[in-house]
């Protein structure tokens, strides 16, 4: 495995682990009763994901260009499947880190609310007390959070299914468009620019169906209409659906690339 391949896998890992940890932010917001502050602070962390995302595409595009230019044919499909595997591993790791991250994040929200200063918050994180809390606050997912899924998923099967589909499309979007450029070199720029169209479909599903449902549940927990356990069960289910979606992306990679090639030929 070459350095470039490792870098792309690393960037993919960062993007997907941070996206999965967004679920923990909702739990932290419920526990601290400070939803707006929670999302605002997470926006700072999300900048890391956006930065990684801005580098990921060019790195993969360079790999495709070099393969086409030198006629290497060294199994580029295998590389793309490795990128998708990195996404699955990252989503799984992120799901396991949700209990730990929500504890850290809740502490950060409380500290920011008291001091109202990002520099002070950063200094606190790297202080002796902050480092000690990071060491002592780590938790493995509770077995109860998994076994209680037997009593219900916390969200409808329709939402779960749409979440799986949306995650599969969102995960495969950039990869499929760049692989489509490899399959159709003379239209590779057109194919690459179609990634926004593919991701747009997933974004619409998430924005119209998934996010409103989770947001309503978040408000219901704060208002006492549903229990925190039910909310955590729903978050656990959606995190699992996210992992399943990245696995489905493996099956969708080649068909999606062929569809993108066809669209590129028609427009």
N, C-alpha and C positions, 0 to 999 in steps of 0.2 A: 504493500500500500504506500503510495507516494505522499509527499507533504501536502500537495494541493488537495488530494482526496480527503486527507485528515482534516484540513482546514474547513472544507465544505461540510463534512460530517459534524464538525464542532459547531459551526454556525447554525446548522439545522437543529442540533441539539439545544442550543441556547434559545432559539426562536420558539421551539415547541415546549420546552420546560417552563419558560416564562408564561406562555399562553395557558398552560395547564394550571399554573399557580394562581391565575386570575380567579379561579373558583375559591381559593382560600381567602381572597380579599373580601368576598361577599360574607363569608363566615366571620371574618374579623370585623366587618362593618356591623353585622348583627350583634356580635358580642360587645362591641364598644358603643353601639348605637350612634355611630358617626360614619354614615355611608359616604357622604360627600368627601370628607377628609380622607377616607380609605381609598377611594378611587383616585383622588388627586395625588396622593403619595405613590400609589401604584403606577401612575402615569410616568413618574421618574424612572421606575424600574423598567417600564415598557419601552423607554428610550433605548435601552440596551438591545432589546429585541428588534426594534426598528433599525438600529444601526447594523445589527447582524444581518437583517433582511436586505439592507441596501448593498451589502457586500456579497451576499450569497449568490444572487443572480449573475453578476459579472464574473465571478469565479467559475460558475458552471458554464456560462456562455463561452468563456475562454477555453475551457476543457473541450467543449463541443467544436469550437473553431479549430483548435489544434488537431483534433481527431479528423475533421473533414479535410483540412489543408494537407496533412501528411498521410492521409489514407491509412490510418493506424488500424482501425477496425479491431480494437483490442477488447471489445465487449463493453461498449458504453452502456448498454442496457443493464448490465450487472452493476455499474456504478450508480445508476439511478435507483436501482432497487436497494442498494446500500444506503443511499440518502434517505429513502423512505423507511428503512429499518432504523436509522438514527432517529427519525421522527417518532417512531413507535416506542423506542427505548426511552426517549426524552419524555414522552407523554406518560409512560409508565412510572418513570422516576418522579416526575412532577406530581403524579397522583399519590405516590407514597410520601412525598414531602409536604402534602397539603396540611396534615395536622401540625407538623413542626413550623411550617411557614406561617400559618394563621396565628400561632402563639407569638412568633417574632413580630409579625405585622401588627397584631393587637397592641403589643408593647410599644411599637414605634408610633402608632396612632395616638396612644395615651400620652406619650412623651411630647409629641408635636403639639397636641392640644394644650398641654401645660406650658410649653415654652414658645410655641409658634415660630420656630426657627429651624430651617433645614440644616444650616451649618452646625447648630447645637445638636441636632439629632444625629448627624454624621459623627460628631465628636463623641457623643454618648455611645454609639455603636462600637467605636474602636477604643473606648475607655476600658478600664479593668472590669468595671461592673457590667458593661455591655458584652464584653467577651465572655465573662463568666456566665451571663444569662444565655448566650448563644450555646455554650457548652452544656448547660444544665437543662435548657428548654427543649432540646431535641426529643421528639417522640415518634415512635412507630405508629402506624395506623392501628386503631383499636379493633380487635376482632369483633367486637359488638357492632361496630359501624358496618361491617360486611355481613355478619349473620342476620342483622335486622332487615336486610334487603328481602329476606324470605317473607316478611310481613307486608311488603309492598315497595315499589321502586321510588315512590315519592313524587313521580311525574308520570304522565300518561305515556303509553307505548307509542303513540303518535309522535310525541315530542322526542322520545328516545330515538325512534327511527329516523326522524328528520335530522336530529343532531348527528347521528352516525353518517348519514348521507352528506350533510353540510361539511363535516370534518374531513370526509374522504375527498370531496371536491376541493376544499380549501388546501388540503395537504398536497394533492397531486397537481394543482393548478400550474405553478411555476415549472415544476419538473416536466409535466406533460408538454407544455408549450416549448420548452427548450429541447426536449427529446424529439418533438415534431420537427423542429428545425434541423435536427440531425437526420431525420428520415427524408426531409425535403429541403436539401441545402440551398436551392435557388430561391426558396421562400422563407428562409430561416428568420429574417428580421420580422416579417409579417407574423410568423408563428409565435415568436417571442413576445410580440406586442399583444397577442391574443390572450396572454395569461391573465390580464386584468378583466377580460370578459368572463373567463372561467371562474376566477375568484369572486367576481361580482355576483354570480349566481349563488355561491355559498354565503356571501355577505348578506344578500337579500333574505335567504332562509333564516340566518342567524338573527338578523335585525327585526324581521317581521314575526317570526314564530318563537324562536328559542329565548332570546334576551327578554322580551316582554313577559314571558311566563316566569322566568327566574326572578325578574325584577318585582313582579307581583308577589311571588312567594317571599322575597326578602322583606317587602313592606308588611306582609301578613305576619311574619315572625315578630317584627318589631311591635306591631299592634296587638300581638297575642292571639291572633286567629288560628295559627298553627304552631306546633311545638318546634323548638330548635332541633330536636332529634329528627323530626320529619324533614326539616330543611337540610340537615346534614345528610340524611339518606338520599335526598334528591341530588345533592352535590356529588355524592359518591357514585350515584348512577350515571350522572352526566360525565363525570371523569372517566368512568369505564366506557361509556359510549364514545368518548373522544379517542381512547386507545383503540377501540374496535374500528373506528373510522380510519385511523392511520393504517390499520391492517388491510381494510378494504381498498385503500389507495393503491396497494400493490397490484390488485386485480384490475384496477381502473387505469393504470398507467398507460399501457399500450393502446387500449381502445380510445382513451381520451386523446392521446397523441394523434391517432389516425383521424379522429373527428376534427381536431384542430387543423391538420393538414388539409382535410377536405374543405373546411371553412376558408382557409387561406387561399385555396384554389378558386373558390367561388366569389370571393369579394373583389 
